[in-house]
Amino acid sequence: MPGKSRIDASGAVHHVIIRGIERSSIFKNSKDYENFISRLALFLSETSTSCYAWALMKNHVHLLLRSGYVPLASFMRRLLTGYAQQFNRRYNRSGHLFQNRYKSFLCEEDPYLLELIRYIHLNPIRVGIAKDMSELEKFPWCGHGVITGMKKREWQDSSYVLSIFHEKQAVAIQAYYSFAEKGIAFGKRPDLIGGGLIRSAGGWVAVQDLRKSKEVFASDERILGSSAFVASVLGQANEDYEKKTIAALHGIDLVRLAAIVCDCFDLNPAILKSPSKQSHIARIRGIISYIAFDTLRLRGVDIARQLNVTPAAVSKLVAKGRADPSTEGIEKILYEKQ
């Protein structure tokens, strides 16, 4: 049976698990680890994706990401394809390196964000690579030491994690360290990576109680969160799919979108590709970028090419368009255009 399509949304938090095919090694030495990390750092920057936790093990990887303007599937495709190709060339091998479908769970921040950060960073202790918290802090292939200040990885968003614990960095680091250490006693956490209903309800006992009460409870194996959160995410996913389908039926692509938006502002679409940085042109580029990303679900590189800007600039334009009061009205106009 084919797997369900992935659920994503700009700003959503995802726990991603990548495994080597047939549990084979995906890292053979430090060069492999650093190669993966350098690619990860590059794509995080280019797509405005945030990384809160990570652990690179010999045959699998854990990442905790907040997606930026590029869908998670596109981000992961770039990351894994490039790494696999270089790995195969380096070791004169062919064929798949990773399991065909990496796992990804869209996560409710409260209460799961900190639990996942702790769970991911304790991986080296659970598998015996690091024997205690002192060794974990020095372990080079996970993000724990970055949060405590022992290592420098500019691309890891440790400041956001620490801000959850305390406004003063020294106090926050100590609080995080204590929180992480307490997680050792929990061992494996099937409630964080198990089946949808079990995970959403909080374990088998809660599931049994729900069945006795005959309460309607939303669950989905792709989502880690409460029933209300699951229902909200699925509702938004259906709405996004509907918007994209309507846009396709109306023949709205990126070129037509640009023409419609420019017509609303009495502007020649050709000027979008000019080097002009005038505020009203930047505003229109922002509206186009946001609708192209949010409604048409287009890739950042394609939006950048149409507007003659860099892919990195698209994320700023998307944010600008999202906040523009005219965007909603223009989206309605799109569906009136046949």
C-alpha positions in Angstrom: 0.0 0.0 0.0 1.5 3.4 -1.0 2.3 5.8 1.9 0.3 8.9 2.5 1.5 12.1 1.0 3.6 14.3 3.3 2.0 17.2 5.1 3.9 20.5 5.2 3.3 24.1 5.8 5.7 27.1 6.0 6.8 27.4 9.6 5.8 23.9 10.6 8.1 21.8 12.9 9.2 18.4 11.6 11.0 15.5 13.2 12.8 13.8 10.3 14.4 10.4 10.4 16.7 9.2 7.6 18.0 5.6 7.5 20.5 3.8 5.3 19.0 1.2 3.0 18.9 -2.2 4.7 20.4 -0.5 7.8 23.7 0.0 6.0 26.2 2.7 7.0 25.7 6.2 5.5 28.8 7.6 7.2 32.2 5.9 7.0 34.5 8.6 8.4 34.6 12.2 9.6 34.8 13.5 6.0 31.4 12.0 5.3 29.9 13.5 8.5 31.3 16.9 7.6 30.1 16.6 4.0 26.6 16.0 5.2 26.8 18.9 7.7 28.1 21.3 5.1 25.3 20.5 2.8 22.8 20.8 5.6 24.2 24.2 6.6 24.0 25.5 3.1 20.4 24.5 2.4 19.2 25.7 5.8 20.6 29.1 4.9 19.3 29.2 1.4 15.8 28.2 2.4 15.4 30.0 5.7 14.9 26.6 7.4 15.7 26.4 11.1 17.4 23.4 12.8 16.8 23.0 16.5 18.3 19.5 17.0 20.2 16.9 15.1 22.1 13.7 15.5 24.2 11.8 12.9 24.6 8.2 13.7 26.4 5.6 11.6 23.3 4.3 9.8 20.7 6.9 10.5 20.0 10.6 11.0 17.6 12.6 13.2 16.8 16.3 12.4 14.3 18.6 14.0 13.5 21.3 11.5 11.1 24.3 11.1 10.5 24.6 7.3 11.1 27.9 5.6 9.8 29.0 2.2 10.8 25.8 0.5 8.6 22.7 1.2 10.3 20.0 3.4 10.2 17.5 0.5 12.2 19.8 -1.7 14.7 20.6 1.1 15.2 16.9 1.8 15.5 15.9 -1.9 18.3 18.4 -2.4 20.1 17.4 0.8 19.9 13.6 0.3 20.4 13.4 -3.5 23.6 15.5 -3.4 25.0 13.6 -0.5 24.2 10.2 -1.9 25.8 11.0 -5.3 29.0 12.2 -3.7 29.1 9.2 -1.3 28.7 6.8 -4.2 31.5 8.5 -6.2 33.8 8.5 -3.2 33.3 4.8 -2.5 32.8 3.6 -6.1 29.4 2.2 -5.4 26.0 2.5 -7.1 22.4 2.3 -6.2 20.3 3.7 -3.4 22.0 4.9 -0.2 18.9 5.8 1.8 15.6 4.1 2.4 13.2 5.4 -0.3 11.0 7.3 2.1 12.5 9.1 5.0 10.1 9.4 7.9 8.8 12.9 8.9 6.4 13.9 11.6 4.8 17.3 11.7 4.9 18.3 15.3 2.9 20.4 17.7 5.4 22.7 19.5 3.9 22.6 22.9 4.6 20.2 24.5 6.7 18.2 21.9 9.4 20.6 20.8 11.6 20.3 23.9 10.8 16.6 24.2 12.1 16.0 20.7 15.2 18.1 21.2 16.1 16.0 24.2 15.2 12.7 22.5 17.3 13.5 19.4 20.3 14.7 21.3 20.4 11.7 23.7 20.7 9.3 20.7 24.5 8.8 21.2 23.9 7.8 24.8 21.1 5.4 24.0 23.2 3.5 21.4 26.3 3.6 23.6 28.5 5.9 21.5 28.7 8.4 24.5 28.6 6.9 28.0 27.4 10.0 29.8 26.5 13.6 29.5 30.1 14.7 29.7 31.0 12.7 26.6 27.8 13.7 24.9 28.8 17.4 25.2 32.0 16.6 23.3 30.4 14.3 20.7 30.9 16.1 17.4 28.0 14.7 15.4 25.0 16.0 17.4 23.7 19.4 18.5 23.8 19.0 22.2 27.2 20.5 22.7 26.2 23.5 20.5 23.3 24.4 22.8 25.6 24.1 25.9 28.2 26.3 24.1 30.9 23.6 23.8 30.9 23.6 20.0 30.1 26.2 17.3 27.7 25.4 14.6 26.3 28.8 13.3 23.6 27.1 11.3 22.0 25.5 14.4 19.3 27.7 16.1 20.4 27.1 19.6 19.4 30.7 20.7 15.7 29.9 20.1 16.0 26.7 22.2 17.7 28.5 25.0 15.2 31.3 25.0 12.5 28.8 26.0 14.4 28.0 29.2 15.4 31.5 30.4 16.3 34.9 29.1 19.8 34.8 30.6 22.0 32.5 28.6 24.0 31.0 31.5 20.8 30.1 33.4 19.2 28.8 30.2 22.2 26.5 29.4 22.1 25.0 32.9 18.3 24.5 32.7 18.6 22.8 29.3 21.5 20.6 30.5 19.4 19.4 33.5 16.4 18.9 31.4 18.3 16.8 28.9 20.0 14.7 31.6 16.7 13.7 33.1 15.7 12.3 29.7 18.3 9.5 30.0 16.0 7.6 32.4 13.2 7.6 29.9 15.1 5.4 27.4 13.4 4.8 24.1 10.4 7.0 23.5 7.8 5.1 21.4 5.3 7.8 22.3 7.3 10.2 20.1 7.7 8.0 17.1 4.9 5.4 17.4 1.5 5.2 15.7 -0.7 8.2 15.2 -3.5 7.6 17.7 -1.2 6.2 20.3 1.1 9.2 19.9 -1.7 11.8 19.8 -3.6 10.4 22.8 -0.5 9.9 25.0 -0.1 6.1 25.1 -2.1 2.9 25.0 -3.9 3.6 28.3 -5.3 6.8 27.0 -6.4 5.1 23.8 -8.3 2.5 25.7 -10.0 5.2 27.7 -11.0 7.0 24.5 -12.5 3.8 23.1 -14.5 3.2 26.3 -15.9 6.8 26.1 -16.5 6.6 22.4 -15.0 10.0 22.0 -14.3 11.2 18.5 -10.5 11.6 18.4 -8.5 12.9 15.4 -5.2 11.1 14.7 -2.7 10.7 11.9 0.6 8.8 11.7 2.2 11.8 10.0 1.5 14.2 12.9 2.7 14.4 16.4 0.3 16.3 18.5 -3.0 16.6 20.3 -6.4 15.7 18.7 -7.2 19.4 18.2 -3.8 20.0 16.6 -4.2 16.9 14.3 -7.6 18.1 13.1 -6.3 21.7 12.5 -3.4 20.5 10.5 -5.5 18.1 8.3 -8.0 20.9 7.8 -5.3 23.3 6.6 -3.8 20.6 4.4 -7.2 20.1 2.7 -7.6 23.8 2.3 -4.1 24.2 0.7 -4.8 21.3 -1.7 -8.1 22.9 -2.7 -6.5 26.3 -3.3 -3.8 24.7 -5.5 -6.3 22.6 -7.4 -8.5 25.6 -8.1 -5.4 27.6 -9.3 -4.5 24.7 -11.6 -8.0 24.5 -13.1 -8.0 28.2 -13.8 -4.6 27.9 -15.6 -2.8 30.1 -13.1 1.0 29.5 -13.3 3.8 31.8 -12.2 3.8 33.9 -15.4 0.0 34.4 -15.3 0.2 35.2 -11.6 2.7 37.9 -12.2 0.6 39.4 -15.0 -2.6 39.4 -12.8 -0.8 41.0 -9.8 0.9 43.6 -12.0 -2.4 44.4 -13.6 -3.9 45.2 -10.2 -1.2 47.8 -9.7 -1.1 49.0 -13.3 2.5 47.9 -13.7 4.3 46.3 -16.7 5.3 42.8 -15.7 8.6 43.3 -17.5 9.8 45.6 -14.8 9.8 42.7 -12.3 13.0 41.4 -13.8 14.7 44.8 -13.7 17.3 45.5 -11.0 15.0 48.2 -9.6 14.7 48.1 -5.8 11.9 50.7 -5.5 9.6 50.1 -2.6 6.4 49.6 -4.7 8.2 47.1 -7.0 9.5 45.2 -4.0 6.0 45.1 -2.6 4.6 43.6 -5.8 7.4 41.0 -5.8 6.5 40.1 -2.3 2.9 39.6 -3.1 3.7 37.4 -6.1 6.3 35.4 -4.1 3.9 34.7 -1.2 1.0 33.6 -3.5 3.3 31.5 -5.7 4.7 29.8 -2.6 1.6 29.5 -0.4 -1.1 28.9 -3.0 0.7 27.5 -6.1 3.3 25.7 -3.9 6.1 26.5 -6.3 9.8 26.1 -5.7 11.8 29.0 -4.4 14.3 28.7 -7.3 11.5 29.0 -9.9 10.1 32.1 -8.1 13.5 33.6 -8.0 14.1 33.0 -11.7 10.8 34.6 -12.6 11.5 37.7 -10.5 15.3 37.8 -11.3 16.3 37.7 -7.6 18.4 35.2 -5.6 16.7 32.2 -4.0 17.7 33.6 -0.6 15.9 36.8 -1.3 12.6 34.9 -2.0 12.2 34.0 1.7 12.2 37.8 2.6 9.8 38.5 -0.2 7.4 35.8 1.0 7.4 37.3 4.5 6.7 40.7 3.0 3.9 39.4 0.9 2.3 37.5 3.8 2.1 40.7 5.8 0.8 42.9 2.9 -2.9 43.8 3.4 -3.6 43.6 -0.3 -2.5 40.0 -0.7 -5.8 38.4 0.4 -7.8 40.6 -2.0 -5.6 39.7 -4.9 -5.9 36.0 -4.2 -9.6 36.3 -4.5 -9.2 38.1 -7.8 -7.1 35.1 -9.1 -10.0 32.8 -8.9 -12.2 35.2 -10.8 -9.8 35.2 -13.7 -10.7 32.5 -16.2 
